[in-house]
């Protein structure tokens, strides 16, 4: 009997706290529908890895190393950046870039809305994070889970667990964060601005050439982003070529589903109490929120600056869609536009800025890797 | 407060922000060019 109950005495209070955190993540995923595909596996994983001498993670017991399956998965899929890259094929296959191709000016909102990354980078450094950890934390502002994982892992950040939880949590909170920030930095008159309709079709050749061109440009100017951009655009090429419909369907559904199952639970290896329950985790959660706020501010401010000079005004709310949280941000802004004026349809513009944000966030990830490495 | 670290990040942040705008500008020009050379002449991909 003693053998059976022995492990109970190895339980530590910190591990119980991690069960509670895991439970909260599971609750948020199920009850609040907050990024359930990731937060549920992460929450369950947080419980799994915080059991005393959990066999799911590598342990040294009586001097003998027993390799845990989650560590095997981590080495096979995250340490070598395979899972986020495969996920990007799926994301690329899901995105229709037509709204951006018909109105490429939206690209600049994608650029401006990466401001939160670089603001947070400097702020994190000011707060004492070393430069590589500051870059890893700042990339939460990419508002893109796979990019956050890719960059934080590239810098071998010990805060990977906290960074991923923050990234996915704030992505789920975009419908709360963005309207709150936008209402504070725009006037009602600005939010009522109507934008001209743009033509809604582009040729098939353009759609096929676009992913190839983007890959070449990213490779030439931000070479470290080329794996991310390349896989994203490869997925999009499969979608748009018209010759690989079965592969396109698989890339849009089965592939990301499979990877997501493994990714979420594997990330939990970095949620062991000794790594997660630290003062830095709280700071990372705060910095992540700041990153999202200043991303939104960056996009809105660019629109306001353009409006000083341009004849055709831009609704500043569309600028906020330049963050990468796709398609949630576009939906939020479209809804906000309709709340202000039931006849103001911003969806196409918002989606254009939002997919531009998807590209810009990946480029930002590559640039920060280039500049900090 | 790590003022020295903060100052070290400023040029990186500026180059990063500038870099994104440059890359996006190149992408913008590419899309414009591709749209000109491969204009939609009723050959829509729907």
Boltz contact constraints between the chains, C-beta under 6 A:
constraints:
  - contact:
      token1: [A, 101]
      token2: [B, 31]
      max_distance: 6.0
  - contact:
      token1: [A, 104]
      token2: [B, 28]
      max_distance: 6.0
  - contact:
      token1: [A, 104]
      token2: [B, 31]
      max_distance: 6.0
  - contact:
      token1: [A, 107]
      token2: [B, 24]
      max_distance: 6.0
  - contact:
      token1: [A, 107]
      token2: [B, 27]
      max_distance: 6.0
  - contact:
      token1: [A, 107]
      token2: [B, 28]
      max_distance: 6.0
  - contact:
      token1: [A, 108]
      token2: [B, 24]
      max_distance: 6.0
  - contact:
      token1: [A, 111]
      token2: [B, 20]
      max_distance: 6.0
  - contact:
      token1: [A, 111]
      token2: [B, 21]
      max_distance: 6.0
  - contact:
      token1: [A, 111]
      token2: [B, 24]
      max_distance: 6.0
  - contact:
      token1: [A, 114]
      token2: [B, 20]
      max_distance: 6.0
  - contact:
      token1: [A, 118]
      token2: [B, 13]
      max_distance: 6.0
  - contact:
      token1: [A, 118]
      token2: [B, 16]
      max_distance: 6.0
  - contact:
      token1: [A, 118]
      token2: [B, 17]
      max_distance: 6.0
  - contact:
      token1: [A, 121]
      token2: [B, 9]
      max_distance: 6.0
  - contact:
      token1: [A, 121]
      token2: [B, 13]
      max_distance: 6.0
  - contact:
      token1: [A, 122]
      token2: [B, 6]
      max_distance: 6.0
  - contact:
      token1: [A, 122]
      token2: [B, 9]
      max_distance: 6.0
  - contact:
      token1: [A, 122]
      token2: [B, 13]
      max_distance: 6.0
  - contact:
      token1: [A, 125]
      token2: [B, 5]
      max_distance: 6.0
  - contact:
      token1: [A, 125]
      token2: [B, 6]
      max_distance: 6.0
  - contact:
      token1: [A, 125]
      token2: [B, 9]
      max_distance: 6.0
  - contact:
      token1: [A, 126]
      token2: [B, 1]
      max_distance: 6.0
  - contact:
      token1: [A, 126]
      token2: [B, 6]
      max_distance: 6.0
  - contact:
      token1: [A, 128]
      token2: [B, 2]
      max_distance: 6.0
  - contact:
      token1: [A, 201]
      token2: [B, 40]
      max_distance: 6.0
  - contact:
      token1: [A, 201]
      token2: [B, 44]
      max_distance: 6.0
  - contact:
      token1: [A, 202]
      token2: [B, 40]
      max_distance: 6.0
  - contact:
      token1: [A, 203]
      token2: [B, 38]
      max_distance: 6.0
  - contact:
      token1: [A, 203]
      token2: [B, 40]
      max_distance: 6.0
  - contact:
      token1: [A, 203]
      token2: [B, 43]
      max_distance: 6.0
  - contact:
      token1: [A, 204]
      token2: [B, 45]
      max_distance: 6.0
  - contact:
      token1: [A, 205]
      token2: [B, 38]
      max_distance: 6.0
  - contact:
      token1: [A, 206]
      token2: [B, 34]
      max_distance: 6.0
  - contact:
      token1: [A, 206]
      token2: [B, 35]
      max_distance: 6.0
  - contact:
      token1: [A, 206]
      token2: [B, 38]
      max_distance: 6.0
  - contact:
      token1: [A, 207]
      token2: [B, 45]
      max_distance: 6.0
  - contact:
      token1: [A, 209]
      token2: [B, 34]
      max_distance: 6.0
  - contact:
      token1: [A, 213]
      token2: [B, 30]
      max_distance: 6.0
  - contact:
      token1: [A, 217]
      token2: [B, 26]
      max_distance: 6.0
  - contact:
      token1: [A, 217]
      token2: [B, 27]
      max_distance: 6.0
  - contact:
      token1: [A, 221]
      token2: [B, 23]
      max_distance: 6.0
  - contact:
      token1: [A, 360]
      token2: [B, 20]
      max_distance: 6.0
  - contact:
      token1: [A, 363]
      token2: [B, 20]
      max_distance: 6.0
  - contact:
      token1: [A, 363]
      token2: [B, 23]
      max_distance: 6.0
  - contact:
      token1: [A, 364]
      token2: [B, 20]
      max_distance: 6.0
  - contact:
      token1: [A, 367]
      token2: [B, 16]
      max_distance: 6.0
  - contact:
      token1: [A, 367]
      token2: [B, 19]
      max_distance: 6.0
  - contact:
      token1: [A, 368]
      token2: [B, 16]
      max_distance: 6.0
  - contact:
      token1: [A, 371]
      token2: [B, 12]
      max_distance: 6.0
  - contact:
      token1: [A, 371]
      token2: [B, 15]
      max_distance: 6.0
  - contact:
      token1: [A, 371]
      token2: [B, 16]
      max_distance: 6.0
